Amino acid sequence: MSRRSLGTIGLAAALTLPWVVVWAATDVVPRFGVAAPSTLATLSTLATVAVSGVSILGAAFLLAWAAETAEKDVPRAFAIAVLAVLAVAPEYAVDALYAWNAGQFAGTERGIEAGNLAVANMTGANRILIGLGWSGIALFTIFRRKADIDPAVVNREGIMTDAITVDRDIGLEIVFLLIATLWAFLVPLSGGIDALDMLFLVGLYVAYIAIVLRGELEPSEMHTGVPAYLQSFSKPKRIGSVLLLFAYSGLVIFVAVEPFAHGLEEVGTNVGIPPFFMIQWIAPLASESPELIVVAYLVNKARSTAGFNALISSKLNQWTLLIGTLVLVYSLGLGQYGTLAFDQKQAGEIWITAAQSLFAVALLIDFEITAREAVALLVLFLSQVLLEFAMIRDLVALPIDEYQVLLVYTAVYVVLALALFVHRREQFRHLLGRTAGTVSSAVSGSDEPHGADD
């Protein structure tokens, strides 16, 4: 068992090494006055995409093992929250770069474009996470070959009625995501992302983490493979192993995703895809890949509940921390406080992203998502992105512009969401009651939730 687990860890680590060597040779070695080997310093675009992509795959497995092992010593929700933050950290880095440039070149055409790109990249990442991530993982979970052994999958009679159930303990995340979503609808009204947005959204996430940390340790699930091996260590060695895996996998993901994303952008641009479209959709897709790999790994181990919880946690931290910290990075680049402004098109992008989030929350009120609902999420997302691409390339002619198309889709999402809230109003009341009990017990420090309503 130990030899096999060590071999598995070694194989995942080996996948990361080629890019670590390239990164060290091109970024670290020259800083110490040593010439970088030319064979490592000059990779073609396709080679960069391949090597960095493989390293992300290896790091994602290391990250997943660390999170599973950590569940023995910290509340599971906190372990998943750490996993979610590390897995999407590259998205923060890419977006922060655009926000920094917007501040550095404020008042110039380059600065205005960078500000719009920061918002476009952020909204693209959030919509991909739900439109492709939530829907794709739900469908993968339901229809994979071994779904019948997954306790999270509910098989029902009828077309596309099978469902994946969500842990009811994730109700806290769902309610906090709803609060952040409602606030996001207000963001464009002030003409930009400002300090009030930062204080509210970052404060919301800090409050969420504080509540999660007050939670009780859940009974440890039966793990197999690498997590089971690492959990057999003494507590000091186990904690050290978890911290090492988190730190190393986080570093690899951080240094590999940007060249991976930029490589994909360059490949796309070479085949005629507009750069702005690439930055909004292809770059975020690359930066979200570690998260999707981790979740697919968990699902394949019949841990669908933990996998979907990770997706919801990722959406929450991106929809709070990512938006909230953009104005901070912008102000640092500017050298003084300033509001990160964006144009009308990006205001529409924020509204449609908030509307999609509202619809996704409405789907989870009953703590499950059916195959039919997952397909609806996927179709709405893909149809809007493909229609936007067709309009950019003048493949279709519509009587309305891109901004108006965004408003139409926003209205569709909102109408569907409100209909679900009305239809599921009793489940929504139970969700709010349960969350109030969780918050109350965390504040009071008691072991039993108050007002939890199942």
C-alpha positions as CSV (number, residue, x, y, z in Angstrom):
1,M,0.0,0.0,0.0
2,S,2.7,2.5,1.0
3,R,4.9,1.7,-1.9
4,R,2.1,2.0,-4.4
5,S,0.9,5.3,-2.9
6,L,4.4,6.7,-3.0
7,G,4.7,5.6,-6.6
8,T,1.4,7.3,-7.4
9,I,2.5,10.6,-5.7
10,G,5.8,10.3,-7.5
11,L,4.1,9.9,-10.9
12,A,1.9,13.0,-10.3
13,A,4.9,15.0,-9.2
14,A,6.9,13.8,-12.2
15,L,4.2,15.3,-14.5
16,T,4.9,18.7,-12.9
17,L,8.7,18.6,-13.2
18,P,9.3,19.5,-16.9
19,W,7.5,22.8,-16.5
20,V,9.1,23.5,-13.1
21,V,12.5,23.0,-14.8
22,V,11.5,25.3,-17.7
23,W,10.1,27.9,-15.3
24,A,13.2,27.8,-13.1
25,A,15.5,28.1,-16.1
26,T,13.7,31.0,-17.7
27,D,12.6,33.0,-14.6
28,V,14.7,31.9,-11.6
29,V,18.2,31.0,-12.9
30,P,18.7,34.3,-14.8
31,R,18.0,36.3,-11.6
32,F,21.1,34.8,-10.1
33,G,23.3,35.8,-13.0
34,V,23.4,32.4,-14.6
35,A,22.6,32.0,-18.3
36,A,19.4,29.9,-18.9
37,P,19.9,26.8,-21.1
38,S,18.6,27.8,-24.5
39,T,16.9,24.4,-25.0
40,L,14.7,25.1,-22.0
41,A,14.3,28.8,-22.4
42,T,12.9,28.8,-25.9
43,L,9.8,26.5,-26.3
44,S,7.4,26.8,-29.2
45,T,3.8,27.8,-28.4
46,L,2.5,24.3,-28.8
47,A,5.3,22.9,-26.6
48,T,4.5,25.5,-24.0
49,V,0.8,24.6,-24.0
50,A,1.6,20.9,-23.8
51,V,4.3,21.0,-21.1
52,S,2.4,23.5,-18.9
53,G,-0.9,21.7,-19.4
54,V,0.6,18.3,-18.3
55,S,2.0,20.0,-15.2
56,I,-1.4,21.4,-14.3
57,L,-2.8,17.9,-14.5
58,G,-0.2,16.6,-12.1
59,A,-0.6,19.5,-9.7
60,A,-4.4,19.1,-9.7
61,F,-4.0,15.5,-8.5
62,L,-1.6,16.6,-5.7
63,L,-4.1,19.3,-4.7
64,A,-7.0,16.9,-4.6
65,W,-5.1,14.4,-2.4
66,A,-4.1,17.2,0.0
67,A,-7.7,18.4,0.4
68,E,-8.9,14.8,1.0
69,T,-6.2,14.2,3.6
70,A,-6.9,17.5,5.3
71,E,-10.5,16.4,6.0
72,K,-9.2,14.4,9.0
73,D,-8.0,17.5,10.8
74,V,-10.2,20.4,9.7
75,P,-14.0,20.7,8.8
76,R,-14.6,19.3,5.4
77,A,-16.1,22.6,4.1
78,F,-12.9,24.5,5.1
79,A,-10.7,21.9,3.3
80,I,-12.8,22.3,0.2
81,A,-12.7,26.1,0.5
82,V,-8.9,26.0,0.6
83,L,-8.9,23.6,-2.4
84,A,-11.2,25.9,-4.3
85,V,-9.1,29.0,-3.7
86,L,-5.8,27.3,-4.7
87,A,-7.4,25.7,-7.8
88,V,-8.7,29.0,-9.1
89,A,-5.7,31.1,-7.9
90,P,-4.4,31.4,-11.5
91,E,-7.6,33.1,-12.5
92,Y,-7.0,35.7,-9.7
93,A,-3.5,36.2,-11.1
94,V,-4.6,36.7,-14.7
95,D,-7.4,39.1,-13.7
96,A,-5.1,41.0,-11.3
97,L,-2.7,41.6,-14.1
98,Y,-5.4,43.3,-16.2
99,A,-6.6,45.4,-13.1
100,W,-3.0,46.4,-12.4
101,N,-2.5,47.6,-16.0
102,A,-5.8,49.5,-15.9
103,G,-4.4,51.4,-12.9
104,Q,-0.9,51.9,-14.3
105,F,-2.2,53.3,-17.6
106,A,-5.4,55.0,-16.2
107,G,-6.8,57.6,-18.5
108,T,-5.2,56.1,-21.6
109,E,-6.7,53.9,-24.3
110,R,-4.5,51.0,-23.0
111,G,-5.8,51.5,-19.4
112,I,-9.4,51.7,-20.5
113,E,-9.0,48.5,-22.5
114,A,-7.2,46.7,-19.6
115,G,-10.1,47.7,-17.2
116,N,-12.6,46.2,-19.6
117,L,-10.5,43.1,-20.0
118,A,-10.4,42.6,-16.2
119,V,-14.2,42.6,-16.1
120,A,-14.5,40.4,-19.2
121,N,-12.0,37.9,-17.9
122,M,-13.8,37.8,-14.5
123,T,-17.3,37.4,-15.9
124,G,-16.1,34.8,-18.4
125,A,-14.5,32.7,-15.7
126,N,-17.6,32.9,-13.5
127,R,-19.9,31.9,-16.4
128,I,-17.6,29.1,-17.5
129,L,-17.6,27.7,-13.9
130,I,-21.4,27.3,-14.0
131,G,-22.2,27.0,-17.7
132,L,-19.5,24.3,-18.3
133,G,-18.4,23.3,-14.8
134,W,-21.6,22.8,-13.0
135,S,-23.5,21.4,-15.9
136,G,-20.7,19.3,-17.3
137,I,-19.8,17.7,-14.0
138,A,-23.5,17.0,-13.2
139,L,-24.0,15.3,-16.5
140,F,-20.7,13.4,-16.2
141,T,-21.7,12.2,-12.7
142,I,-25.1,11.1,-13.8
143,F,-24.2,9.3,-17.0
144,R,-20.8,7.8,-16.3
145,R,-20.6,4.0,-16.4
146,K,-20.4,3.5,-12.7
147,A,-23.0,6.0,-11.7
148,D,-25.1,3.2,-10.2
149,I,-22.6,2.9,-7.3
150,D,-22.6,6.6,-6.5
151,P,-24.9,7.4,-3.6
152,A,-25.2,11.0,-4.8
153,V,-26.9,9.9,-8.0
154,V,-30.7,9.5,-8.0
155,N,-32.1,7.3,-10.8
156,R,-35.7,8.1,-11.8
157,E,-38.1,7.0,-14.5
158,G,-38.5,9.4,-17.4
159,I,-36.4,11.3,-19.8
160,M,-33.5,13.3,-18.3
161,T,-34.9,13.1,-14.8
162,D,-31.9,11.4,-13.1
163,A,-30.3,13.8,-10.7
164,I,-27.2,14.4,-8.6
165,T,-28.0,15.3,-5.0
166,V,-26.0,18.0,-3.1
167,D,-25.0,17.7,0.5
168,R,-27.5,19.7,2.6
169,D,-24.6,21.1,4.6
170,I,-23.7,23.2,1.5
171,G,-26.8,25.3,2.2
172,L,-24.6,27.9,3.8
173,E,-22.6,28.3,0.6
174,I,-25.8,28.5,-1.5
175,V,-27.3,31.3,0.6
176,F,-24.0,33.3,0.7
177,L,-23.7,32.9,-3.1
178,L,-27.3,34.2,-3.4
179,I,-26.4,37.3,-1.3
180,A,-23.3,37.9,-3.4
181,T,-25.3,37.5,-6.6
182,L,-28.0,40.0,-5.5
183,W,-25.2,42.5,-4.7
184,A,-23.6,41.9,-8.1
185,F,-26.7,43.2,-9.9
186,L,-26.0,46.6,-8.2
187,V,-22.3,46.8,-9.2
188,P,-22.8,48.3,-12.7
189,L,-25.2,51.0,-11.4
190,S,-22.2,52.9,-9.9
191,G,-20.3,52.8,-13.1
192,G,-17.5,50.6,-11.8
193,I,-16.2,48.4,-9.0
194,D,-15.5,50.5,-6.0
195,A,-14.5,50.3,-2.3
196,L,-18.0,49.6,-1.1
197,D,-18.2,46.5,-3.4
198,M,-14.8,45.4,-2.0
199,L,-15.8,45.8,1.6
200,F,-19.2,44.0,1.2
201,L,-18.0,41.1,-1.0
202,V,-14.7,40.4,0.7
203,G,-16.4,40.9,4.1
204,L,-19.0,38.4,3.0
205,Y,-16.4,35.8,2.2
206,V,-14.5,36.4,5.4
207,A,-17.7,35.9,7.4
208,Y,-18.3,32.7,5.5
209,I,-14.9,31.3,6.3
210,A,-15.3,32.3,10.0
211,I,-18.6,30.4,10.2
212,V,-17.1,27.3,8.4
213,L,-14.1,27.3,10.8
214,R,-16.4,27.1,13.8
215,G,-18.0,24.0,12.3
216,E,-17.5,20.5,13.8
217,L,-15.2,17.9,12.3
218,E,-17.4,15.4,10.4
219,P,-16.8,11.7,10.8
220,S,-14.0,10.8,8.4
221,E,-15.0,9.1,5.2
222,M,-13.4,5.9,4.2
223,H,-10.6,7.0,1.8
224,T,-8.6,4.8,-0.5
225,G,-5.3,5.2,-2.3
226,V,-3.1,8.2,-1.6
227,P,-5.4,10.0,0.9
228,A,-5.8,6.8,3.0
229,Y,-2.0,6.4,3.1
230,L,-1.4,10.0,4.1
231,Q,-4.1,9.9,6.7
232,S,-2.3,7.0,8.4
233,F,0.6,9.3,9.3
234,S,1.0,10.7,12.8
235,K,-0.7,14.1,13.1
236,P,2.5,16.2,12.7
237,K,3.6,14.3,9.6
238,R,0.1,14.3,8.2
239,I,-0.3,18.1,8.6
240,G,3.2,18.6,7.2
241,S,2.4,16.5,4.1
242,V,-0.8,18.4,3.5
243,L,0.9,21.8,3.7
244,L,3.7,20.6,1.4
245,L,1.2,19.3,-1.2
246,F,-0.9,22.4,-1.0
247,A,2.1,24.7,-1.3
248,Y,3.8,22.8,-4.1
249,S,0.7,22.2,-6.2
250,G,-0.4,25.8,-5.7
251,L,3.0,27.0,-6.9
252,V,2.9,24.8,-10.0
253,I,-0.6,25.8,-10.9
254,F,0.3,29.5,-10.3
255,V,3.4,29.5,-12.6
256,A,1.9,27.2,-15.3
257,V,-1.5,28.5,-16.0
258,E,-0.6,31.9,-17.3
259,P,1.7,30.6,-20.1
260,F,-0.8,27.8,-20.7
261,A,-3.6,30.4,-21.1
262,H,-1.5,32.8,-23.2
263,G,-0.3,29.9,-25.4
264,L,-3.9,29.0,-26.1
265,E,-4.7,32.6,-26.8
266,E,-1.9,32.7,-29.4
267,V,-3.0,29.5,-31.0
268,G,-6.6,30.8,-31.2
269,T,-5.5,34.2,-32.6
270,N,-3.4,32.4,-35.3
271,V,-6.6,30.6,-36.5
272,G,-8.6,33.8,-36.6
273,I,-10.3,34.0,-33.2
274,P,-10.6,37.7,-32.0
275,P,-8.2,38.5,-29.1
276,F,-10.9,40.0,-26.9
277,F,-13.0,36.8,-27.3
278,M,-10.0,34.7,-26.4
279,I,-9.3,36.7,-23.2
280,Q,-12.9,36.4,-22.1
281,W,-13.4,32.8,-22.8
282,I,-10.3,30.8,-23.7
283,A,-8.0,32.2,-21.0
284,P,-10.5,31.6,-18.2
285,L,-11.2,28.1,-19.5
286,A,-7.5,27.4,-19.1
287,S,-7.3,28.9,-15.6
288,E,-10.3,27.0,-14.5
289,S,-8.9,23.7,-15.7
290,P,-7.2,22.7,-12.4
291,E,-10.6,23.0,-10.6
292,L,-12.4,20.9,-13.2
293,I,-9.7,18.2,-13.1
294,V,-9.9,18.0,-9.3
295,V,-13.7,17.7,-9.4
296,A,-13.6,15.1,-12.1
297,Y,-11.2,13.1,-10.0
298,L,-13.5,13.3,-7.0
299,V,-16.5,12.3,-9.1
300,N,-14.6,9.3,-10.5
301,K,-14.0,8.1,-7.0
302,A,-17.8,8.2,-6.3
303,R,-17.3,11.3,-4.2
304,S,-19.7,13.4,-6.3
305,T,-20.9,15.3,-3.3
306,A,-17.4,16.6,-2.4
307,G,-16.8,17.4,-6.1
308,F,-19.9,19.4,-6.5
309,N,-19.3,21.1,-3.2
310,A,-15.9,22.2,-4.5
311,L,-17.5,23.8,-7.6
312,I,-20.0,25.7,-5.4
313,S,-17.2,26.8,-3.1
314,S,-15.2,28.0,-6.1
315,K,-18.1,30.0,-7.5
316,L,-18.6,31.6,-4.1
317,N,-14.9,32.7,-3.7
318,Q,-14.7,33.9,-7.3
319,W,-18.0,35.8,-7.0
320,T,-16.8,37.6,-3.8
321,L,-13.0,37.7,-3.5
322,L,-12.3,38.0,-7.2
323,I,-14.7,40.9,-7.8
324,G,-13.9,42.5,-4.5
325,T,-10.1,42.5,-4.9
326,L,-10.0,43.9,-8.4
327,V,-10.5,47.5,-7.1
328,L,-7.7,47.0,-4.6
329,V,-5.2,45.9,-7.3
330,Y,-6.4,48.7,-9.6
331,S,-5.9,51.3,-6.9
332,L,-2.4,49.9,-6.1
333,G,-1.5,50.2,-9.8
334,L,-3.0,53.7,-9.9
335,G,-1.0,54.8,-6.8
336,Q,-4.2,56.0,-5.1
337,Y,-7.7,54.9,-4.5
338,G,-9.8,54.7,-7.6
339,T,-12.9,53.0,-9.0
340,L,-12.3,50.3,-11.6
341,A,-14.5,51.7,-14.4
342,F,-15.9,49.6,-17.4
343,D,-18.0,50.3,-20.4
344,Q,-21.6,49.5,-21.2
345,K,-20.8,46.1,-22.8
346,Q,-19.0,45.0,-19.6
347,A,-22.0,46.2,-17.5
348,G,-24.1,43.8,-19.5
349,E,-21.6,41.1,-18.9
350,I,-21.9,41.5,-15.2
351,W,-25.7,41.5,-15.3
352,I,-25.8,38.3,-17.4
353,T,-23.3,36.7,-15.1
354,A,-25.3,37.6,-12.0
355,A,-28.5,36.4,-13.7
356,Q,-26.9,33.0,-14.6
357,S,-25.7,32.7,-10.9
358,L,-29.3,33.5,-9.7
359,F,-30.7,30.7,-12.0
360,A,-28.0,28.3,-10.8
361,V,-28.9,29.0,-7.1
362,A,-32.6,28.5,-7.9
363,L,-31.8,25.1,-9.3
364,L,-30.0,24.1,-6.1
365,I,-32.8,25.2,-3.7
366,D,-34.0,21.5,-3.5
367,F,-30.4,20.3,-3.1
368,E,-30.2,18.5,-6.4
369,I,-29.7,19.2,-10.0
370,T,-31.3,17.0,-12.7
371,A,-29.9,16.1,-16.1
372,R,-32.6,18.2,-17.6
373,E,-31.5,21.2,-15.5
374,A,-27.8,20.7,-16.3
375,V,-28.6,20.6,-20.0
376,A,-30.6,23.9,-19.6
377,L,-27.5,25.5,-18.0
378,L,-25.2,24.2,-20.7
379,V,-27.5,25.2,-23.6
380,L,-28.1,28.7,-22.3
381,F,-24.4,29.2,-21.8
382,L,-23.2,27.8,-25.1
383,S,-25.9,29.5,-27.2
384,Q,-25.0,32.9,-25.9
385,V,-21.2,32.4,-26.3
386,L,-21.6,31.0,-29.9
387,L,-24.0,33.7,-30.8
388,E,-21.6,36.4,-29.6
389,F,-18.8,34.7,-31.6
390,A,-21.0,34.6,-34.7
391,M,-21.9,38.3,-34.4
392,I,-18.2,39.3,-33.9
393,R,-17.2,37.4,-37.0
394,D,-20.3,38.8,-38.9
395,L,-21.6,35.3,-39.5
396,V,-25.1,36.4,-38.5
397,A,-26.9,39.7,-38.7
398,L,-29.4,40.6,-35.9
399,P,-31.5,43.7,-35.4
400,I,-29.9,44.2,-32.0
401,D,-26.3,44.6,-30.9
402,E,-24.1,42.5,-28.5
403,Y,-25.1,44.5,-25.4
404,Q,-28.8,44.0,-26.2
405,V,-28.2,40.3,-26.7
406,L,-26.7,40.2,-23.2
407,L,-29.8,41.9,-21.8
408,V,-32.1,39.4,-23.5
409,Y,-30.2,36.5,-22.0
410,T,-30.2,38.2,-18.6
411,A,-34.0,38.5,-18.8
412,V,-34.3,34.8,-19.7
413,Y,-32.1,33.7,-16.7
414,V,-34.0,36.0,-14.3
415,V,-37.4,34.9,-15.4
416,L,-36.5,31.2,-15.1
417,A,-34.9,31.9,-11.7
418,L,-37.9,33.7,-10.3
419,A,-40.2,31.0,-11.6
420,L,-38.2,28.4,-9.7
421,F,-38.0,30.5,-6.5
422,V,-41.8,30.8,-6.6
423,H,-42.3,27.1,-7.4
424,R,-39.8,26.0,-4.7
425,R,-40.7,28.6,-2.1
426,E,-41.2,26.1,0.7
427,Q,-37.7,24.5,0.0
428,F,-36.3,28.1,-0.1
429,R,-37.8,28.8,3.3
430,H,-36.3,25.6,4.7
431,L,-32.9,26.5,3.2
432,L,-33.0,29.9,4.9
433,G,-34.0,28.4,8.2
434,R,-31.3,25.8,8.0
435,T,-28.7,28.4,7.2
436,A,-29.9,30.7,10.0
437,G,-29.4,27.8,12.4
438,T,-25.9,27.2,11.1
439,V,-24.9,30.8,11.5
440,S,-26.5,31.0,15.0
441,S,-24.7,27.9,16.2
442,A,-21.4,29.2,14.9
443,V,-21.9,32.6,16.6
444,S,-23.0,31.1,19.9
445,G,-20.4,28.3,19.8
446,S,-23.0,25.6,20.5
447,D,-22.7,22.2,18.9
448,E,-26.4,22.0,17.8
449,P,-27.7,24.3,15.1
450,H,-30.6,26.6,16.1
451,G,-33.6,26.8,13.8
452,A,-32.3,24.3,11.3
453,D,-35.2,23.2,9.3
454,D,-34.8,20.0,7.3
